[in-house]
Amino acid sequence: MRILVTAASRHGATAGIAAALADRLAAIGHDVDVRPPEQVQHLVEVEAVVLGSAVYAGMWLKAAREAVDRLAPELRQRPTWLFSSGPLGDPPVVTEEADVSGYVAATGAVEHRTFPGALDLCRLMYSERLMVRSLHAPEGDFRDLRAVEAWADHIHSQLESRPRPSSRPRQRAGGVAAA
Ligand SMILES: Cc1cc2nc3c(=O)[nH]c(=O)nc-3n(C[C@H](O)[C@H](O)[C@H](O)COP(=O)(O)O)c2cc1C
């Protein structure tokens, strides 16, 4: 199936999750396109979508929120999965969870998952460092790419178990319906 994986990422951790997911879906045999949400204006020839975002201050990034607004009617017409990347630490500690119930409803998403993220203080802007300090967020890469790959397998099996759109029997020359 032709699958679009699109994720909003400020410092690269969520983009890494999207890439791992896309690699796994491609290894299974899907035709996968990965691109940032701002580059997706319409869903042309896309049969299924995975849309994700990093969480900052309890919210999805603007590019992902805008993608939901812009693409919701098209997303509702195809199987869609959503994910958030945020919690940090081992075990991951949720600082502030994004409320994605509105995005799930707007897109008709099959499912939403939250994956642990990564924090590299060197990459942060000054204001972000201050915020991270006040949250006592631990630095490190807490992404669980095995869990991401397992989710790709799960998405694949959900796609496989969907009823196929009924195809009309093709007419052979002479008017006999092909099996
Ligand atoms: C300033 C700042 C605020 C954050 N706020 C949250 C938050 O509210 N909830 C959460 O789960 N994670 C929060 N995080 C953790 C990020 O979501 C996590 O580091 C994520 O993997 C970053 O993804 P990115 O590198 O793709 O931008 C915050 C991180 C920073 C630097």
The ligand as an SDF file (V2000), in Angstrom:
LIG
                    3D

 31 33  0  0  0  0  0  0  0  0999 V2000
   11.1420   23.1490   25.9740 C   0  0  0  0  0  0  0  0  0  0  0  0
   10.6220   21.7320   25.9770 C   0  0  0  0  0  0  0  0  0  0  0  0
    9.3280   21.4600   26.3890 C   0  0  0  0  0  0  0  0  0  0  0  0
    8.8410   20.1480   26.3800 C   0  0  0  0  0  0  0  0  0  0  0  0
    7.5620   19.8900   26.7990 N   0  0  0  0  0  0  0  0  0  0  0  0
    7.1020   18.6180   26.8010 C   0  0  0  0  0  0  0  0  0  0  0  0
    5.7630   18.3370   27.2390 C   0  0  0  0  0  0  0  0  0  0  0  0
    4.9860   19.2060   27.6020 O   0  0  0  0  0  0  0  0  0  0  0  0
    5.3380   17.0400   27.2230 N   0  0  0  0  0  0  0  0  0  0  0  0
    6.1520   16.0150   26.7960 C   0  0  0  0  0  0  0  0  0  0  0  0
    5.7260   14.8680   26.8430 O   0  0  0  0  0  0  0  0  0  0  0  0
    7.4130   16.2690   26.3660 N   0  0  0  0  0  0  0  0  0  0  0  0
    7.9000   17.5350   26.3760 C   0  0  0  0  0  0  0  0  0  0  0  0
    9.1710   17.7890   25.9390 N   0  0  0  0  0  0  0  0  0  0  0  0
   10.0010   16.6900   25.4400 C   0  0  0  0  0  0  0  0  0  0  0  0
   10.0010   16.6540   23.9040 C   0  0  0  0  0  0  0  0  0  0  0  0
    8.7170   16.4090   23.4000 O   0  0  0  0  0  0  0  0  0  0  0  0
   10.9550   15.5590   23.4330 C   0  0  0  0  0  0  0  0  0  0  0  0
   12.2430   15.9950   23.7450 O   0  0  0  0  0  0  0  0  0  0  0  0
   10.7850   15.2580   21.9560 C   0  0  0  0  0  0  0  0  0  0  0  0
   11.4000   14.0190   21.6610 O   0  0  0  0  0  0  0  0  0  0  0  0
   11.3680   16.3460   21.0860 C   0  0  0  0  0  0  0  0  0  0  0  0
   11.1540   16.0250   19.7310 O   0  0  0  0  0  0  0  0  0  0  0  0
   11.9020   16.7680   18.5310 P   0  0  0  0  0  0  0  0  0  0  0  0
   13.3930   16.5750   18.7400 O   0  0  0  0  0  0  0  0  0  0  0  0
   11.4140   16.0610   17.3350 O   0  0  0  0  0  0  0  0  0  0  0  0
   11.4980   18.2000   18.5760 O   0  0  0  0  0  0  0  0  0  0  0  0
    9.6760   19.0970   25.9500 C   0  0  0  0  0  0  0  0  0  0  0  0
   10.9870   19.3790   25.5180 C   0  0  0  0  0  0  0  0  0  0  0  0
   11.4520   20.6760   25.5260 C   0  0  0  0  0  0  0  0  0  0  0  0
   12.8640   20.9390   25.0540 C   0  0  0  0  0  0  0  0  0  0  0  0
  1  2  1  0
  2  3  1  0
  2 30  2  0
  3  4  2  0
  4  5  1  0
  4 28  1  0
  5  6  2  0
  6  7  1  0
  6 13  1  0
  7  8  2  0
  7  9  1  0
  9 10  1  0
 10 11  2  0
 10 12  1  0
 12 13  2  0
 13 14  1  0
 14 15  1  0
 14 28  1  0
 15 16  1  0
 16 17  1  0
 16 18  1  0
 18 19  1  0
 18 20  1  0
 20 21  1  0
 20 22  1  0
 22 23  1  0
 23 24  1  0
 24 25  2  0
 24 26  1  0
 24 27  1  0
 28 29  2  0
 29 30  1  0
 30 31  1  0
M  END
$$$$
